[in-house]
Amino acid sequence: MESVVIIPAGKIDREILRDISEALQKVFHCKTGIHQEMSMPLDALDAKRKQYHSSVVLKKVKSLKPENYTRALGIVDVDLYVPELNFVFGEADIYSRVAAVISLTRLRQEFYGLNPDKKIFRLRAIKEAIHEIGHTYGLSHCENPQCIMYFSNSIKETDKKEPGFCHVCRKKVNL
C-alpha cells in the first residue's frame, strides 16, 4: 500500500499536520504518519536572501524517510527558494519520486500584511501538499489553472486552484 510520512521541521502546529495528513489519505488513498521533528539543515540557509534552499531541505527529508513508507513530505515554516526563482511554495524530487517539501510561510495571510485567516491557510497548505506529492506520483505541471498540478507563481494562483486533480491528471495517476 502507498504511504506518506510527514516530517515537520521544528515546531509545526499539530492541527495543520493532521489536516494535511487526512487530506493526503483521502486524495491518494494511502496510509499516512507523522514523524518526529527534524532540524533544518544549516547549509540550506542563504543569509543574504534570508531564505532556505529547498533542494537542500528536500535532500534531508529524503534521507529521513523511514523504509516502511513509500514517500516523505517535509513541512517547514521558513521561506524556501531555488536559485532560478525568488521563492517556491515547495519542491518534489521528481527523479526518485519519494520525497517532497512544502513551506507554510507564504501560505499565511499575514505574510502579505493581511489579517490571519485559518481557513484560507489550511486550504493553501493542503493544496501545496497535494501538489508536491502529486509530483512524486509522476505528475508534471498541468495547463489547467483550476487543477492542483498547475504551477503557482503567486498566492493568487494557488487560491484559484481546486484542491483536486483535473480529469486528465486524475487519469494519469489512476485516482
N, CA and C of each residue as an Amber inpcrd file, in Angstrom:
protein
   525
   0.8430000  -1.1910000   0.0000000   0.0000000   0.0000000   0.0000000
   0.8810000   1.2450000   0.0000000   0.4530000   2.2500000  -0.7490000
   1.1690000   3.5260000  -0.7750000   1.0730000   4.1880000   0.5960000
   2.1350000   4.9050000   0.9580000   2.1440000   5.5570000   2.2640000
   3.0120000   6.8050000   2.2190000   2.5960000   7.8070000   3.0060000
   3.3170000   9.0730000   3.0750000   3.5960000   9.3900000   4.5380000
   4.8720000   9.6070000   4.8530000   5.2290000  10.0720000   6.1870000
   5.4390000  11.5810000   6.1080000   4.8620000  12.2800000   7.0590000
   5.0120000  13.7330000   7.1320000   6.1100000  14.0280000   8.1470000
   7.1110000  14.7990000   7.7090000   8.2480000  15.1170000   8.5640000
   8.2710000  16.6280000   8.7980000   7.8400000  17.0690000   9.9840000
   7.8720000  18.5080000  10.2730000   9.2850000  18.9650000  10.6210000
   9.6070000  20.1770000  10.2370000  10.8920000  20.7780000  10.6160000
  10.6050000  21.8010000  11.7030000  11.0810000  21.5450000  12.8980000
  10.8130000  22.4560000  14.0040000   9.3850000  22.3110000  14.4960000
   8.9160000  23.3200000  15.1780000   7.5840000  23.3010000  15.7940000
   6.5100000  23.6940000  14.7710000   5.8830000  22.7020000  14.1810000
   4.7780000  22.9230000  13.2530000   3.4960000  22.5500000  14.0000000
   2.4870000  23.3930000  13.8910000   1.2150000  23.1760000  14.5680000
   0.6550000  21.7880000  14.2410000   0.3360000  21.0310000  15.2770000
  -0.1700000  19.6600000  15.1170000  -1.4800000  19.6190000  14.3190000
  -2.2960000  20.6370000  14.4600000  -3.5800000  20.6590000  13.7580000
  -3.3740000  20.7050000  12.2440000  -2.4370000  21.5220000  11.7780000
  -2.1980000  21.6020000  10.3380000  -1.5660000  20.3030000   9.8280000
  -0.7360000  19.6780000  10.6510000  -0.1520000  18.3850000  10.2680000
  -1.2540000  17.3370000  10.1080000  -2.1950000  17.3190000  11.0370000
  -3.3260000  16.3710000  10.9550000  -4.1960000  16.6670000   9.7320000
  -4.4630000  17.9460000   9.4780000  -5.2880000  18.3140000   8.3130000
  -4.6430000  17.8520000   7.0130000  -3.3430000  18.0720000   6.8870000
  -2.6150000  17.6540000   5.6840000  -2.6110000  16.1300000   5.5850000
  -2.3750000  15.4610000   6.6960000  -2.3620000  14.0040000   6.7260000
  -3.6940000  13.4270000   6.2500000  -4.7950000  13.9560000   6.7770000
  -6.1240000  13.4760000   6.3900000  -6.4120000  13.7470000   4.9190000
  -5.9960000  14.9110000   4.4180000  -6.2200000  15.2510000   3.0060000
  -5.4370000  14.3060000   2.0920000  -4.1950000  14.0070000   2.4470000
  -3.3930000  13.0960000   1.6280000  -3.9990000  11.6970000   1.6120000
  -4.4890000  11.2390000   2.7630000  -5.1480000   9.9230000   2.8310000
  -6.3310000   9.8650000   1.8790000  -7.1220000  10.9190000   1.9090000
  -8.3420000  10.9710000   1.1040000  -8.0320000  11.0420000  -0.3920000
  -7.1130000  11.9040000  -0.7790000  -6.8200000  12.1120000  -2.1940000
  -6.0420000  10.9480000  -2.8090000  -5.0390000  10.4510000  -2.0860000
  -4.1590000   9.4230000  -2.6560000  -4.4990000   8.0040000  -2.1910000
  -5.5370000   7.8650000  -1.3660000  -5.9400000   6.5490000  -0.8530000
  -4.7410000   5.8180000  -0.2620000  -4.0340000   6.5260000   0.6150000
  -2.8060000   5.9850000   1.1780000  -2.8160000   6.0680000   2.7000000
  -1.8870000   5.3860000   3.2920000  -1.6620000   5.4510000   4.7320000
  -0.7340000   6.6460000   4.9770000  -0.9300000   7.3520000   6.0760000
  -0.0240000   8.4470000   6.4270000   0.4140000   8.3160000   7.8740000
   1.5080000   8.9550000   8.1720000   2.0060000   9.0130000   9.5410000
   2.7480000  10.3140000   9.7340000   2.8840000  10.7210000  10.9810000
   3.6250000  11.9420000  11.2890000   4.8790000  11.5500000  12.0520000
   6.0120000  11.9010000  11.5010000   7.3390000  11.5600000  12.0250000
   7.7550000  12.5830000  13.0780000   8.7830000  12.2600000  13.8060000
   9.3490000  13.2310000  14.7570000   9.9500000  14.4040000  14.0020000
  10.0800000  15.5210000  14.6890000  10.6070000  16.7420000  14.0830000
  12.0460000  16.5600000  13.6130000  12.3500000  17.1760000  12.4940000
  13.7290000  17.2350000  12.0170000  14.2450000  18.6500000  12.2300000
  15.5420000  18.7840000  12.2780000  16.1320000  20.1280000  12.3370000
  16.4000000  20.5900000  10.9130000  16.3780000  21.8910000  10.7110000
  16.6720000  22.4230000   9.3890000  18.1640000  22.2530000   9.1100000
  18.5120000  21.8200000   7.9030000  19.9350000  21.7180000   7.5630000
  20.5660000  23.1160000   7.5180000  21.6280000  23.3090000   8.2720000
  22.2580000  24.6210000   8.3720000  22.7870000  25.1190000   7.0300000
  23.2320000  24.1890000   6.1840000  23.7850000  24.6030000   4.8910000
  22.6930000  25.0110000   3.8910000  21.4260000  24.8920000   4.2630000
  20.3430000  25.3070000   3.3780000  20.1050000  26.8160000   3.4380000
  20.5210000  27.4530000   4.5240000  20.2560000  28.8800000   4.7070000
  21.1700000  29.7440000   3.8440000  20.5450000  30.6460000   3.0930000
  21.2770000  31.6830000   2.3700000  21.0310000  32.9620000   3.1700000
  22.0140000  33.3690000   3.9370000  21.8580000  34.5060000   4.8520000
  21.5200000  35.7970000   4.1170000  22.0850000  35.9930000   2.9260000
  21.7920000  37.2160000   2.1630000  20.3230000  37.2650000   1.7460000
  19.8070000  36.1510000   1.2830000  18.4170000  36.0870000   0.8300000
  17.4410000  35.9580000   1.9960000  17.9310000  35.4710000   3.1320000
  17.0990000  35.1460000   4.2980000  16.0640000  34.0810000   3.9190000
  16.5400000  33.1180000   3.1260000  15.7120000  32.0150000   2.6690000
  16.5200000  30.7220000   2.7360000  15.7960000  29.6050000   2.6690000
  16.4290000  28.2900000   2.6850000  16.3040000  27.6530000   1.3100000
  17.3910000  27.0620000   0.8520000  17.4250000  26.3960000  -0.4480000
  16.5960000  25.1140000  -0.3350000  15.4990000  25.0600000  -1.0670000
  14.5670000  23.9380000  -0.9200000  15.1750000  22.5970000  -1.3120000
  16.0860000  22.5840000  -2.2710000  16.6910000  21.3130000  -2.6910000
  17.5340000  20.6930000  -1.5800000  18.1770000  21.5350000  -0.7790000
  18.9780000  21.0380000   0.3450000  18.0500000  20.4560000   1.4160000
  16.9500000  21.1530000   1.6820000  15.9610000  20.6590000   2.6530000
  15.3500000  19.3580000   2.1400000  15.0260000  19.3190000   0.8700000
  14.4400000  18.1320000   0.2510000  15.3560000  16.9180000   0.4000000
  16.6400000  17.1290000   0.2140000  17.6180000  16.0450000   0.3500000
  17.5800000  15.4640000   1.7720000  17.4500000  16.3320000   2.7720000
  17.3850000  15.8520000   4.1590000  16.0880000  15.0860000   4.3970000
  14.9710000  15.6020000   3.8910000  13.6840000  14.9100000   4.0400000
  13.7990000  13.5010000   3.4570000  14.3730000  13.4160000   2.2690000
  14.5430000  12.1220000   1.5940000  15.3870000  11.1740000   2.4420000
  16.4310000  11.6910000   3.0650000  17.3190000  10.8470000   3.8770000
  16.6420000  10.3580000   5.1540000  15.6240000  11.0490000   5.6160000
  14.9300000  10.6750000   6.8520000  13.7050000   9.7910000   6.6220000
  13.3480000   9.5420000   5.3670000  12.1660000   8.7220000   5.0850000
  12.3650000   7.3070000   5.6260000  11.5050000   6.8860000   6.5430000
  11.6070000   5.5020000   7.0290000  11.3340000   4.5140000   5.8960000
  11.9660000   3.3630000   5.9580000  11.8220000   2.3800000   4.8830000
  10.4090000   1.8550000   4.7340000   9.6150000   1.9130000   5.8030000
   8.2590000   1.3770000   5.7270000   7.2520000   2.3600000   5.1160000
   7.7400000   3.4870000   4.6010000   6.8930000   4.4490000   3.8890000
   7.4040000   4.5730000   2.4590000   6.4700000   4.7720000   1.5170000
   6.8750000   4.9090000   0.1110000   7.2610000   6.3390000  -0.2510000
   6.7520000   7.3200000   0.5340000   7.0270000   8.7300000   0.2570000
   7.1670000   9.5080000   1.5540000   7.8570000  10.6590000   1.4450000
   8.0060000  11.5510000   2.6020000   7.6890000  12.9720000   2.1800000
   6.9820000  13.6910000   3.0600000   6.6650000  15.0950000   2.8310000
   7.2040000  15.9010000   4.0000000   8.1880000  16.7560000   3.7120000
   8.6970000  17.6630000   4.7320000   7.8290000  18.9010000   4.7930000
   7.5560000  19.3670000   5.9970000   6.7870000  20.5980000   6.1710000
   7.6260000  21.5440000   7.0090000   7.9340000  22.7060000   6.4210000
   8.7820000  23.6940000   7.0810000   8.0240000  25.0060000   7.2140000
   8.4920000  25.8410000   8.1190000   7.8930000  27.1580000   8.2790000
   8.9720000  28.2270000   8.1220000   9.7050000  28.0940000   7.0310000
  10.7140000  29.0720000   6.6280000  10.4970000  29.3320000   5.1450000
  10.9960000  30.4550000   4.6600000  10.8430000  30.8020000   3.2570000
  11.8250000  29.9800000   2.4260000  11.3250000  29.3400000   1.3720000
  12.1470000  28.4920000   0.5090000  12.4010000  29.1520000  -0.8440000
  13.5130000  28.7540000  -1.4540000  13.8350000  29.2380000  -2.7990000
  14.6170000  28.1770000  -3.5470000  14.6690000  28.3210000  -4.8510000
  15.6420000  27.6460000  -5.7050000  16.3500000  28.7780000  -6.4350000
  17.6060000  28.6050000  -6.8010000  18.3840000  29.7170000  -7.3710000
  17.7270000  30.4530000  -8.5410000  16.9680000  29.7500000  -9.3580000
  16.3960000  30.4160000 -10.5310000  15.0720000  31.1290000 -10.2650000
  14.5580000  31.0400000  -9.0300000  13.2900000  31.6930000  -8.6790000
  13.4270000  32.5070000  -7.3940000  12.5680000  33.5050000  -7.2270000
  12.5780000  34.3200000  -5.9990000  12.1650000  33.5170000  -4.7720000
  11.2380000  32.5740000  -4.9690000  10.7600000  31.7220000  -3.8860000
  10.0670000  30.5190000  -4.4950000   9.8260000  29.5140000  -3.6760000
   8.9740000  28.3880000  -4.0560000   8.0760000  28.0510000  -2.8730000
   6.8780000  27.5960000  -3.1820000   5.9780000  27.1090000  -2.1400000
   6.4110000  25.7110000  -1.7060000   7.0870000  24.9990000  -2.6110000
   7.5240000  23.6440000  -2.3180000   8.3470000  23.0870000  -3.4640000
   8.8200000  21.8790000  -3.2530000   9.6180000  21.1940000  -4.2770000
   9.4750000  19.6970000  -4.0690000   9.5410000  18.9480000  -5.1570000
   9.4960000  17.4920000  -5.0790000  10.6730000  16.9060000  -5.8360000
  11.1130000  15.7460000  -5.3930000  12.1650000  15.0140000  -6.0900000
  11.4740000  14.2070000  -7.1930000  11.4730000  14.7640000  -8.3930000
  10.7420000  14.1360000  -9.4970000  11.4900000  12.9350000 -10.0920000
  12.7280000  12.7430000  -9.6930000  13.5070000  11.6210000 -10.2220000
  13.3230000  10.3740000  -9.3750000  13.5160000  10.4940000  -8.0770000
  13.3320000   9.3200000  -7.2180000  11.8650000   9.1130000  -6.8660000
  11.0760000  10.2010000  -6.9250000   9.6440000  10.1720000  -6.6270000
   9.3220000   9.6890000  -5.2150000  10.1910000   9.9980000  -4.2690000
   9.9260000   9.5560000  -2.8980000   9.8380000  10.6820000  -1.8840000
  10.1860000  11.9090000  -2.2760000  10.2100000  12.9780000  -1.2790000
   9.7620000  14.3120000  -1.8670000   9.1930000  15.1230000  -0.9770000
   8.7570000  16.4700000  -1.3330000   8.8440000  17.3160000  -0.0720000
   8.8130000  18.6320000  -0.2630000   8.8210000  19.5620000   0.8640000
   7.9140000  20.7360000   0.5190000   7.2050000  21.2430000   1.5330000
   6.4180000  22.4660000   1.3520000   6.7640000  23.4400000   2.4740000
   6.5880000  24.7100000   2.1800000   6.7760000  25.7580000   3.1810000
   5.4200000  26.3780000   3.5110000   5.1830000  26.5970000   4.7840000
   3.9410000  27.2340000   5.2280000   4.0340000  28.7600000   5.2300000
   5.2430000  29.3020000   5.1740000   5.4780000  30.7300000   5.3690000
   4.6360000  31.6260000   4.4740000   4.6930000  31.4190000   3.1720000
   3.9800000  32.2930000   2.2250000   2.5060000  31.9010000   2.0470000
   2.0620000  30.9000000   2.7800000   0.6670000  30.4770000   2.6880000
  -0.2220000  31.2230000   3.6710000   0.3950000  31.9330000   4.5940000
  -0.3450000  32.6940000   5.5910000  -0.7160000  34.0790000   5.0560000
  -1.8970000  34.5170000   5.3990000  -2.3450000  35.8640000   5.0300000
  -1.4000000  36.9230000   5.6080000  -0.8880000  36.6790000   6.8000000
  -0.0240000  37.6360000   7.4870000   1.2330000  37.9710000   6.6820000
   1.7040000  37.0130000   5.8820000   2.8900000  37.2440000   5.0670000
   2.6650000  38.4200000   4.1110000   1.4050000  38.6130000   3.7000000
   1.0480000  39.6580000   2.7400000   0.4640000  40.8880000   3.4220000
   0.6450000  40.9750000   4.7520000   0.1800000  42.1320000   5.5020000
  -1.3120000  42.1210000   5.7860000  -1.9260000  40.9480000   5.6800000
  -3.3690000  40.8250000   5.9060000  -3.6440000  40.1550000   7.2490000
  -4.8820000  40.2060000   7.6900000  -5.2720000  39.5630000   8.9370000
  -5.2360000  38.0450000   8.7840000  -4.8820000  37.3380000   9.8430000
  -4.8470000  35.8710000   9.7700000  -6.2120000  35.3010000   9.3680000
  -6.1810000  34.2240000   8.6040000  -7.3990000  33.5120000   8.2200000
  -7.0490000  32.0270000   8.2130000  -7.4430000  31.3540000   9.2780000
  -7.0920000  29.9470000   9.4720000  -7.6360000  29.0500000   8.3560000
  -8.8410000  29.3500000   7.8780000  -9.4750000  28.5400000   6.8310000
  -8.6950000  28.6320000   5.5150000  -8.3230000  29.8440000   5.1250000
  -7.5520000  30.0400000   3.8880000  -6.1790000  29.3800000   4.0170000
  -5.5260000  29.5750000   5.1580000  -4.2120000  28.9730000   5.3980000
  -4.2780000  27.4510000   5.2870000  -5.2750000  26.8620000   5.9220000
  -5.4410000  25.4010000   5.9050000  -5.6110000  24.8960000   4.4680000
  -6.4720000  25.5580000   3.6980000  -6.7130000  25.1300000   2.3210000
  -5.4570000  25.2700000   1.4660000  -4.7310000  26.3540000   1.6360000
  -3.4850000  26.5440000   0.8780000  -2.4730000  25.4630000   1.2200000
  -2.3300000  25.1320000   2.4930000  -1.3680000  24.1090000   2.9200000
  -1.7330000  22.7490000   2.3240000  -3.0080000  22.4330000   2.3360000
  -3.4670000  21.1650000   1.7580000  -3.1970000  21.1420000   0.2540000
  -3.4930000  22.2320000  -0.4320000  -3.2480000  22.2970000  -1.8760000
  -1.7750000  22.0860000  -2.2010000  -0.9020000  22.7490000  -1.4580000
   0.5340000  22.6110000  -1.7340000   1.0280000  21.2000000  -1.4390000
   0.5230000  20.5950000  -0.3730000   0.9210000  19.2170000  -0.0490000
   0.4790000  18.2600000  -1.1510000  -0.7600000  18.3850000  -1.5970000
  -1.2610000  17.5090000  -2.6680000  -0.4700000  17.7390000  -3.9500000
  -0.1930000  18.9990000  -4.2680000   0.5670000  19.3330000  -5.4750000
   1.9460000  18.6560000  -5.4590000   2.6820000  18.8390000  -4.3720000
   4.0430000  18.2850000  -4.3260000   4.0370000  16.7540000  -4.2800000
   3.1150000  16.1600000  -3.5460000   3.0270000  14.6960000  -3.5410000
   2.5780000  14.2060000  -4.9200000   1.7570000  14.9920000  -5.6090000
   1.3780000  14.6560000  -6.9870000   2.5950000  14.4940000  -7.8850000
   3.5980000  15.3470000  -7.6880000   4.8460000  15.2050000  -8.4590000
   5.5230000  13.8660000  -8.1680000   5.4280000  13.3800000  -6.9300000
   6.0610000  12.0950000  -6.6030000   5.3220000  10.9190000  -7.2510000
   4.1210000  11.1710000  -7.7180000   3.3610000  10.1660000  -8.4720000
   3.6270000  10.2950000  -9.9750000   4.5760000  11.1440000 -10.3420000
   4.9590000  11.2900000 -11.7330000   4.2240000  12.3810000 -12.4900000
   3.3800000  13.1360000 -11.8030000   2.6560000  14.2090000 -12.4870000
   3.5490000  15.4300000 -12.6830000   3.4520000  16.0400000 -13.8470000
   4.1530000  17.2980000 -14.0900000   3.1450000  18.4300000 -13.9470000
   3.5660000  19.6500000 -14.2000000   2.6380000  20.7740000 -14.0970000
   1.5790000  20.6780000 -15.1900000   0.3780000  21.0730000 -14.8240000
  -0.7800000  20.9920000 -15.7130000  -1.0870000  22.3840000 -16.2640000
  -1.6410000  22.4340000 -17.4540000  -2.0020000  23.7080000 -18.0830000
  -3.3470000  24.2420000 -17.5940000  -4.1130000  23.4190000 -16.9060000
  -5.4350000  23.8180000 -16.4060000  -5.2650000  24.6160000 -15.1130000
  -5.5960000  25.9200000 -15.1120000  -5.3900000  26.7540000 -13.9210000
  -6.2040000  26.3390000 -12.6970000  -7.2210000  25.5030000 -12.8790000
  -8.0000000  25.0170000 -11.7380000  -7.4320000  23.7240000 -11.1550000
  -6.5880000  23.0510000 -11.9020000  -6.0150000  21.7760000 -11.4530000
  -4.9800000  22.0070000 -10.3570000  -4.9520000  21.1230000  -9.4010000
  -3.9910000  21.2150000  -8.2980000  -2.5450000  21.1560000  -8.8050000
  -2.3320000  20.6030000  -9.9940000  -0.9820000  20.4660000 -10.5370000
  -0.5400000  21.6680000 -11.3670000  -1.3650000  22.7080000 -11.4250000
  -0.9840000  23.9350000 -12.1190000   0.1560000  24.6010000 -11.3460000
   1.1400000  25.1390000 -12.0580000   2.2680000  25.8150000 -11.4100000
   1.8120000  27.1520000 -10.8460000   1.9740000  27.3330000  -9.5490000
   1.6010000  28.5960000  -8.9020000   2.8190000  29.4880000  -8.7810000
   2.7530000  30.6230000  -9.4230000   3.8230000  31.6080000  -9.3450000
   3.4790000  32.7020000  -8.3400000   2.2610000  32.6270000  -7.7870000
   1.8050000  33.6120000  -6.8040000   0.7450000  32.9650000  -5.9220000
   0.4730000  33.5840000  -4.7960000  -0.5510000  33.0620000  -3.8900000
  -1.9360000  33.1450000  -4.5410000  -2.1450000  34.1310000  -5.4040000
  -3.4340000  34.2460000  -6.1070000  -3.6720000  33.0370000  -6.9980000
  -2.6150000  32.5510000  -7.6520000  -2.7540000  31.3620000  -8.4950000
  -3.0290000  30.1290000  -7.6430000  -2.4240000  30.0650000  -6.4770000
  -2.7030000  28.9590000  -5.5580000  -4.1700000  28.9920000  -5.1420000
  -4.6720000  30.1700000  -4.8410000  -6.0580000  30.3070000  -4.4060000
  -7.0600000  29.9430000  -5.5010000  -6.7030000  30.1390000  -6.7560000
  -7.6090000  29.8240000  -7.8730000  -7.7190000  28.3130000  -8.1140000
  -6.7070000  27.5730000  -7.7170000  -6.7050000  26.1330000  -7.9560000
  -7.7270000  25.4270000  -7.0720000  -8.2530000  24.3430000  -7.5890000
  -9.1070000  23.4630000  -6.7950000  -8.1910000  22.5600000  -5.9610000
  -8.6900000  21.9900000  -4.8780000  -7.8360000  21.1110000  -4.0760000
  -7.7710000  19.6750000  -4.6140000  -8.0590000  19.4980000  -5.9010000
  -8.0210000  18.1720000  -6.5070000  -7.4840000  18.2310000  -7.9270000
  -7.3900000  17.0590000  -8.5230000  -6.8470000  16.9220000  -9.8720000
  -7.9260000  17.1240000 -10.9280000  -7.5120000  17.6730000 -12.0640000
  -8.4100000  17.7180000 -13.2150000  -8.5640000  16.2820000 -13.7310000
  -9.4880000  16.0530000 -14.6510000  -9.7280000  14.6870000 -15.1310000
  -8.4990000  14.0930000 -15.8280000  -7.7030000  14.9320000 -16.4890000
  -6.5080000  14.4400000 -17.2060000  -5.4600000  13.9390000 -16.2020000
  -5.1870000  14.7540000 -15.1860000  -4.1890000  14.3500000 -14.1840000
  -4.6680000  13.1760000 -13.3370000  -5.9530000  13.1640000 -13.0150000
  -6.5230000  12.0580000 -12.2270000  -6.3390000  10.7430000 -12.9730000
  -6.5550000  10.8110000 -14.2630000  -6.4230000   9.6100000 -15.1160000
  -4.9720000   9.1110000 -15.1180000  -4.0190000  10.0590000 -15.1450000
  -2.6040000   9.6890000 -15.1840000  -2.1550000   8.9370000 -13.9320000
  -2.7760000   9.2490000 -12.7900000  -2.3790000   8.5660000 -11.5470000
  -3.4200000   7.5440000 -11.0750000  -4.4070000   7.2960000 -11.9140000
  -5.4520000   6.3090000 -11.6040000  -6.1470000   6.5660000 -10.2760000
  -6.5230000   7.8260000 -10.0330000  -7.2220000   8.1580000  -8.7860000
  -8.6890000   8.4410000  -9.0560000
